[in-house]
Amino acid sequence: MTKRSEHKNGYRFSRKVHASWIGILFFFTLLHDVALAQIGFGARSSALNHATTALNNHTWSLFANPATVNATQKEAAFYYVRYYGLDAVSDVAATLSYPIKWGVVSGGVHTYGFDLYKETNLHLGWMMQFKQVKTAVKLHYAHIAFPSPYGSDGALGIDLGVFFPVSEKLDIGTTAININRPSIGVDAEELPQLMTVGLAYKPLDKGLILVDVLKDVRYPISTRVGVEYPLVDLLVIRAGVGNKPVNTTFGAGINYKQWNVNLSVEKHQDLGWSPGIDLAFTW
């Protein structure tokens, strides 16, 4: 099969590729569409079906809503998830947040894929708080790489986040992703532009109900619901559901002094199970 390639700023993709590449690209396109609906990382987020836009003081808030970062404590965490039983298809992420005089600075890195397709994302956020209202801005650099001769390219996106408590029992959060409409590649494919609105409701002294509504400009509205309840001081259980795509999630967390370990498993309607784990330290 013949191919014709174009080159722009060091980024090259063929218009027609070998049949084996078509299968690989189709598979990763499917996974990429799944990833578009996932803007949060961490096993706690996964177990809650990523309904974390209004989840305050969340360790992995930089990837979901940078305004909900912990304003009083330093945090560092590492996350790993293996998708659909495939050793080669996994996410690895790390994050760090550090309170300063003028708010909180946070950073993170995320990698996904393997030799034939690799995504790398770098994140840098700044949260500012006025009374109880938190606002944040985040820069993230997305880099996609294929093996030679197909090349690679990257793009810089800008995100915004807001968090504010309505009452003792209800919090609201919202985010806007890629507000600068960044594009990547010779065909200038735009990165996902999303907006989320989330509610965190505390109906009891213990427990939490989370609801997120997400809109990607290219896809229908997606709704996610997560529930979290502490069984004992050390153990928390979690579950979540969602549509577009249809996901069912479960998980648990163990909290011991400054350490926190979370486990999760996601069930995608078409692709199967994805187990994940994260480890966080607060000081």
C-alpha positions in Angstrom: 0.0 0.0 0.0 1.5 3.3 -1.0 1.8 6.2 1.4 2.2 10.0 1.1 3.5 11.9 4.1 3.4 15.6 5.0 5.7 17.3 7.5 5.1 20.3 9.7 7.2 21.4 12.7 8.8 18.0 13.0 5.4 16.2 13.1 4.7 13.7 10.3 1.8 11.4 9.7 1.1 9.4 6.5 -2.2 9.8 4.7 -2.3 6.1 4.0 -0.5 3.6 6.1 0.1 -0.1 6.2 -2.8 -2.4 7.1 -1.2 -3.3 10.4 -1.0 0.3 11.4 -4.7 0.7 10.6 -5.5 -1.9 13.2 -3.2 -0.4 15.8 -4.5 3.1 15.2 -8.1 1.9 15.3 -7.5 0.3 18.7 -5.8 3.4 20.1 -8.5 5.6 18.6 -11.1 3.6 20.6 -9.0 3.9 23.8 -8.4 7.6 23.0 -12.2 8.2 22.9 -12.4 6.5 26.3 -9.6 8.7 27.6 -11.4 11.8 26.4 -14.1 11.1 28.9 -11.5 10.7 31.7 -10.0 13.9 33.0 -9.2 12.6 36.4 -6.4 10.3 37.7 -5.8 8.4 40.9 -7.5 5.2 42.2 -9.9 7.2 44.4 -11.1 9.1 41.4 -11.3 5.9 39.3 -13.4 4.2 42.0 -15.8 7.2 42.0 -16.1 7.0 38.2 -14.1 10.3 38.0 -16.9 12.3 39.5 -14.5 14.5 41.4 -15.0 18.1 40.0 -16.4 19.2 43.4 -14.3 16.9 45.6 -12.4 19.3 47.8 -8.8 18.6 49.0 -8.5 15.8 46.5 -4.9 14.5 46.1 -5.3 14.2 42.3 -7.2 17.4 41.8 -4.6 18.9 39.4 -5.8 16.5 36.7 -9.6 17.0 37.4 -10.2 20.4 39.0 -7.0 22.2 40.0 -9.1 24.5 42.3 -9.9 21.7 44.7 -6.2 21.1 45.6 -5.4 20.9 49.3 -4.7 24.5 50.5 -3.0 23.6 53.8 -0.9 20.5 53.4 1.8 19.3 51.0 0.9 16.2 49.1 2.7 13.8 46.7 1.2 10.7 45.0 1.9 8.0 42.4 -0.7 6.2 40.3 -0.8 3.1 38.1 -3.6 1.5 36.1 -3.6 -1.3 33.6 -6.3 -1.1 30.9 -8.5 -4.1 30.0 -6.0 -6.8 31.0 -3.3 -5.6 28.5 0.2 -5.3 30.0 1.3 -2.9 27.3 -1.6 -0.5 27.8 -1.3 1.3 31.1 -1.4 4.8 32.6 1.3 6.0 35.0 0.9 9.4 36.7 2.5 11.4 39.6 1.5 14.6 41.2 2.9 17.1 43.8 1.2 20.1 45.5 2.9 22.7 47.7 1.2 25.6 49.5 2.9 28.9 49.2 2.1 32.5 50.4 0.0 33.2 47.4 -1.9 30.0 47.1 -0.9 26.5 46.1 1.5 25.4 43.3 1.0 21.9 41.9 2.7 19.8 39.2 2.1 16.5 37.6 3.1 14.1 34.8 1.1 11.4 33.0 2.3 8.8 30.4 0.2 6.4 28.4 0.9 3.8 25.7 3.9 1.8 24.5 6.5 1.8 21.7 3.9 2.1 18.8 2.0 5.0 20.4 2.9 7.2 23.3 1.2 10.1 25.1 3.0 12.2 27.6 1.3 15.1 29.5 3.0 17.6 31.8 0.8 19.8 34.1 1.5 22.9 36.1 -1.2 24.6 38.2 -1.7 27.6 40.5 -4.6 27.8 42.9 -5.7 31.0 44.7 -8.2 31.2 47.5 -10.4 34.2 48.5 -12.3 33.4 51.7 -14.0 30.1 50.8 -13.8 30.4 47.0 -11.0 28.7 45.2 -9.9 29.5 41.7 -7.1 28.0 39.6 -5.4 28.1 36.3 -3.4 25.2 34.8 -1.0 24.8 31.9 -0.6 21.4 30.4 1.6 20.2 27.6 0.4 17.2 25.6 2.9 15.2 23.5 2.0 12.4 21.1 4.7 10.2 19.5 4.7 7.4 16.9 7.7 5.5 15.8 9.7 6.6 12.7 8.8 7.7 10.1 5.5 9.0 11.5 7.0 11.5 14.0 5.6 13.3 17.0 4.1 16.7 18.0 2.9 18.5 21.1 0.5 21.3 22.1 0.0 23.6 25.1 -3.4 23.8 26.7 -4.9 26.2 29.3 -7.5 25.0 31.9 -9.5 26.9 34.5 -11.1 25.6 37.7 -13.5 27.0 40.3 -14.7 25.6 43.7 -17.0 27.1 46.2 -19.1 25.7 49.1 -22.8 26.4 49.1 -23.5 25.1 52.5 -22.1 22.7 55.1 -23.5 19.8 53.1 -23.1 21.0 49.5 -20.1 22.0 47.4 -19.9 23.0 43.7 -17.0 22.8 41.3 -16.5 23.5 37.6 -13.7 23.3 35.1 -13.1 24.4 31.5 -10.5 22.3 29.6 -8.4 23.6 26.7 -10.0 27.1 26.6 -7.3 28.2 24.1 -8.4 25.5 21.6 -4.9 24.0 21.0 -4.3 21.8 18.0 -1.8 19.1 17.1 -0.4 17.5 14.0 -0.2 18.4 10.3 -4.0 18.4 10.1 -4.3 20.7 13.1 -6.5 18.3 15.1 -7.9 20.1 18.0 -7.4 18.7 21.5 -10.6 17.9 23.5 -12.4 20.9 24.7 -14.5 20.0 27.8 -16.5 21.6 30.5 -17.6 19.9 33.7 -19.9 20.9 36.6 -19.8 18.9 39.8 -21.8 18.6 43.0 -20.5 17.1 46.3 -23.3 16.4 48.8 -22.8 15.2 52.3 -26.2 13.8 53.5 -24.9 12.3 56.7 -22.1 12.9 59.2 -20.2 10.3 57.2 -20.4 9.6 53.5 -20.3 11.6 50.3 -22.4 11.6 47.1 -20.7 13.1 44.0 -22.3 14.0 40.7 -20.5 15.3 37.6 -21.9 16.5 34.2 -19.3 16.6 31.5 -19.6 18.0 28.0 -17.1 17.5 25.3 -17.8 19.8 22.3 -17.8 16.7 20.0 -19.8 14.3 22.0 -23.1 14.1 24.0 -23.3 15.1 27.6 -21.9 12.5 30.0 -23.1 12.0 33.6 -21.1 10.4 36.4 -22.1 9.5 39.9 -19.8 8.4 42.8 -20.5 7.3 46.4 -18.0 7.2 49.2 -18.5 5.9 52.7 -16.1 5.2 55.6 -16.7 1.8 57.2 -14.2 2.4 60.0 -11.5 5.0 60.7 -9.0 3.3 58.4 -11.2 1.9 55.6 -13.3 3.7 53.0 -15.4 2.0 50.3 -16.4 3.6 47.0 -18.5 2.9 43.9 -19.6 4.8 40.8 -21.6 4.6 37.6 -21.8 6.7 34.5 -22.9 6.9 30.9 -21.3 7.7 27.5 -19.4 5.5 28.0 -21.2 3.2 30.4 -18.9 2.5 33.3 -19.2 0.7 36.6 -16.5 1.3 39.2 -15.6 0.0 42.6 -12.8 0.6 45.1 -11.5 1.1 48.6 -9.0 3.3 50.5 -6.9 2.7 53.5 -5.8 5.8 55.5 -3.0 5.5 58.1 -1.5 8.6 59.6 0.2 10.5 56.7 -0.2 7.6 54.2 -3.1 6.8 51.9 -3.5 3.7 49.7 -6.3 3.5 47.2 -7.4 0.5 45.0 -9.9 0.7 42.2 -11.4 -1.3 39.3 -13.4 0.0 36.3 -15.7 -2.0 34.1 -16.1 -0.5 30.6 -19.2 -1.6 28.6 -17.1 -2.7 25.6 -13.5 -3.1 26.7 -13.6 -4.8 30.1 -11.9 -4.4 33.4 -9.1 -1.9 34.4 -7.5 -2.3 37.9 -5.6 0.7 39.4 -3.7 1.6 42.5 -2.3 4.8 44.0 -0.1 5.7 46.9 -0.2 9.2 48.5 1.8 10.9 51.3 0.7 14.1 53.1 2.9 16.3 55.3 
